[in-house]
Amino acid sequence: MVHSAYDCLELVLECAAKIESVESYGSKLLVGCSDGSLRIFAQETESSDGSKAYASEKNIAGFAKKPVVSMAVVESREFLISLSESIAFHALPSFETIAVITKAKGANVFCWDHRRGFICFARQKRVCIFRHDGGRGFVEVKEFGVADTVKSMCWCGENICLAIRREYVILNASNGALSEVFTSGRLAPPLVVSLPSGELLLGKENIGVFVDQNGKLLPKGRICWSEAPLEVVIQKPYAIALLPRFVEIRSLRAPYPLIQTVVLRNVRHLCQSNDSVILALDNSIHGLFPVPLGAQIVQLTASGNFEEALSLCKLLPPEDSSLRAAKEGSIHLRYAHYLFDNGSYEEAMEHFLASQVDITYVLSLYPSIILPKTTIVHELGKLDFYGDPPYLSRGSSGVSDDMEPSSTSHMSESDENAALESKKMNHNILMALIKYLQKKRFSFIEKATAEGTEEVVLDAVGDNFASYNRLKKTNKGRGSIPVSSGAREMASMLDTALLQALLLTGQSSVASELLRGVNYCDLKICEEILQKGNHHVALLELYKHNSLHREALELLHKLVDESKSSQFEITQRFKPEDIVEYLKPLCGTDPILVLEFSMLVLESCPSQTIDLFLSGNIPADMVSSYLKKHSPNMQARYLELMLAMNENAVSGNLQNEMVHIYLSEVLDWHADLSAQQNWDEKTYSPTRKKLLSALESIAGYNPEALLKRLPPDALYEERAILLGKMNQHELALSLYVHKLNASELALSYCDRVYESTHQPSAKSPSNIYLVLLQIYLNPRRTTAGFEKRITNLLSPQNKTIPKLSSTSSIKSRGRGAKKIAAIEGAEDTKVSLSSTDSGRSDGDADEYSEGGSTIMLDEVLDLLSRRWDRINGAQALKLLPKETKLQDLLSFLGPLLRKSSEMYRNCSVIKSLRQSENLQVKDELYSQRKAVVKITSDSMCSLCRKKIGTSVFAVYPNGSTLVHFVCFRDSQNMKAVGKGSQLRKRL
């Protein structure tokens, strides 16, 4: 016997007649006897020893003609059903017979449906169903035939379960269809018991099988009785079975263990009462009274049957909810300790979790788990699983078994097995703790986060400023987050313990994930543990979460250096790219820190670092100045990429600085080649190409400052571009023609200037071609004093240098757009057709020949033939020498004349079309003016309302309003006078 669930008390000591059946009605016992009498027993006062005695209250002789073999009390309808020679209904409490079902004569079993008021009984091979029609009436509903005598029956919903011969069947109460369930066994009588849930318990020998209302087996398992039961009564949470030699009580919770055995012989019948189970013997009656649930729970807990005790706790009444919670918590806690002591660690943690005990209580079982100093740990018997086996100690948690001291090799085989078992046990203990903490963690983090949010809100309204300042994290400096609230203290304790448990079980990746999310790990403790265990990734996440970015970057830089220098195989290698990835989120919050640590990896991974600067939205001026100081060789590359990504994001100062960097490199390169006497003006290094492209494409630099840095005898192409930026087109073209001997470059220069403006005028860019033409025709004049003019141009006293204006500035057309300044005025270009024409004298020809220069006639003709559509032909012809052959100008004059003729024809056609359109408009005007007005004798003046007659009249533009001319004139005068008076009033 596990515990005492029921107390067996004798209720009726001696009954005069043999007892055939028994029922309870209120506090009374109704006893049906073999002589056909009904004896009523009432309870006397309870004795001091707890026994309950019943005394005979009434004896109804002749209640039935034959023994009363079965009875049933229907309290909802206030009558008693008795089965003797027939089925009779008796009113309660008078026991007057109100109805007898004559058709039930010879019936051996019946069952009552409380819900619908139906009674079903079996007589021989017939099954009949009657319905209570209220009062004293019963109406027959159905009658079905069956194969044999029914031995047991019970309602199951709308159907009836019958035990016939050696099998169970389900009878459809509507159509009489039978469906087999299973056989009932050969030795024991069949047994059908209805459960409170509506399901059925069917007996098969000594086994009770659960089925649903349709006869399908339920996955609840089976009740195995000690012997085949004769009757079974269900009284939650127990099933009481009448066995041949005793009464057996089993739990209704799987696996249906034996709870108690009551030894009573000759028990004939079981009956369920309101608060007890009645046992009817031959001449006496006993009662099984349930022991109070509290006492049962105490017994079960003391005997270690915790599962059964917890199931009983759920049966405590709702009004005792606090008592139930306290008892359940106490039982879960004791059960958890029991399981923990017996090695069932995960199950123990489940019960610790259910007991709602504080986590400090559980963590006190783990003495080697270091907790924050503010934690109050319960003093319990602790499990120091770090004492003997060193492989789970924090200092060596990352060390493999092969790295143990050599002395361990001398351990005996039994010692090794013991150590292995101890290690396995310690691992299981920690794994159980991890699962426990993970289940508790969500609610702890939620509460801690809610507290932090509340404090932020209070601080925003000024109610908790000082408190929040103590708790607030700073982005710089060291130190853990002070915890002054209960929820955050518990969350810190939990996360700190969980991190240690994960590391001790070798789950470094899971520990890193924990630190990567929202956590409240104690910084000081966790930092020390991670450093000793060389858990670098987790340590980086710890620093990152606590905004200790400098410490994290220093550690990461150290790890990168170690990965480079280490010659051994290591578990994880760190690369410079890891530093770049770490810096990306910091660009917006701490750009100085980003620049400082990016210099450490700039040389090893320049592309990624430059991309970091570009994508991080760090101010370009700040990055450029930092690079200029720490890595000058990367400054130009950064500015190049920045300009390529977004030209507007680069200020004029940075563009100027980038060009100066290019120029400095080109000057150094020029100096080296000049020292070796290998300089060639047509040699282009990659940096010089970049310089030329930058000079042409960007506009943010100062051309005067750059021009001063150029050597006087080299870099003429750069000088020409700069002169063009200063609108000194004549000097620029002179360099292309006379210094570089590059007519194509000169022509391209003219094209850029011409295309920069779309509206030619008196100072049109088309003059640029005439300037080039003049240079070709007057080489001596353009070269004379060339150096002197450039010197004057760059002198500080020169105040006449034309500056770039909005009309002559370079228009950007994307990254590679050409940005050329337009010519400003004839004064700058010095193009004078009269002076040029007069320059054709013989004296000038002598002057040209003195310098040994000749007219570049081939280049002139080539220019005219290629750009005839952009050059004013008349002006060009005036500039040409008189000796020029007309045949040489065919390629220039031919298309020019064809275009002129075409333009003349087009203009003539347009003129004719305009004249025709003009005539059409005039014709339309005349037709509109030819309006016809018919004056009759009835025509009236719209002003004076008199007939027009033969008077002079006027017609308004609408063509229908007629007035006398005199009236019209008077109305016009009146309007003029009215306007004049209004004007005088205003004055």
Buried (B, 14 or more C-beta within 10 A) or exposed (E): EBBBBBBBBBBBEEBEBEBBBBBBBBEBBBBBBBBBBBBBBEBEEEEEEEEBBBEBEEBBEEBBEEBBBBBBBBEEBEBBBBBBBBBBBBBBEEBEBBBBBEBBEEBBBBBBBEEEBBBBBBBEEBBBBBBBEEEEEBEEBBEBEBEEBBBBBBBBBEBBBBBBBBBBBBBBBEEEEEEEBBEBBEEBBBBBBBBEEEBBBBBBBBBBBBBBBEBEEEEBEBBEBBBBBBBBBBBEBBBBBBBEEBBBBBBBBEEBEBBBBBEBEEBBBBBBBEEBBBBBBBBBBBBBBBBEBBEBBBBBBEEEBBBBBBBBBEEBEEEBEEEBEEBBBBBBBBBBBBBBEEEBBBBBBBBBBBBEBEBBBBBBBBBBBBBBEEBEBEEEEEBEBBEEBBBBBBEBBBBEEEEBEEEEEEEEEEEEEBBEEBBEBBBBBBBBBBBBBBEBBEEBBEBBBEBBEEBEEBBEEEEBEEBBEEBEEEEEEEEBBEBEBEBBBBBBBBBBBBBBBBBBBBBBEBBBBBBBEEBBBBBBBBBEBBEBBEBBBBBBBBBBBBBBBBBBBBBBBEBBEEBEEEEEEEEEEBBBBBBBEBBBEBBEEBBEBBBBBBBBBBEBBBEBBBBBBBEBEBEBEBBBBBBBEBBEEBBBBBBBBBBEEEBEEBBEBBBBBBBBBBBBBBBEBBEEBEEEEEBEBEEEEEBBEBBBBBBBBBBBBBBBBBBEEBEEEBBBBBBBBBBBBBBBBBBBBBBBBBBBEBBEBBBBBBBBBBEBBEEEEEBBBBBBBBBBBBBBBBBBBBBEEBEEBBEEBBEEEEEEEBEBEEEBBBEBEEEEBBBBBBBBEEEBBEBEBEEBEEBBEEEBEEBBEEEEBEBBBEBBBBBBBBBBEBBBBEBBBBBBEEEBEEEBBEBBBEEBEEEEEEEEEEEEEEEEEEEEEEEEEEEEEEEEEEEEEEBEEEEEBEBEEEBBEEEEBBBEEEEEEBBBEBBBEBEEEEEEEEEEEEEEEEE
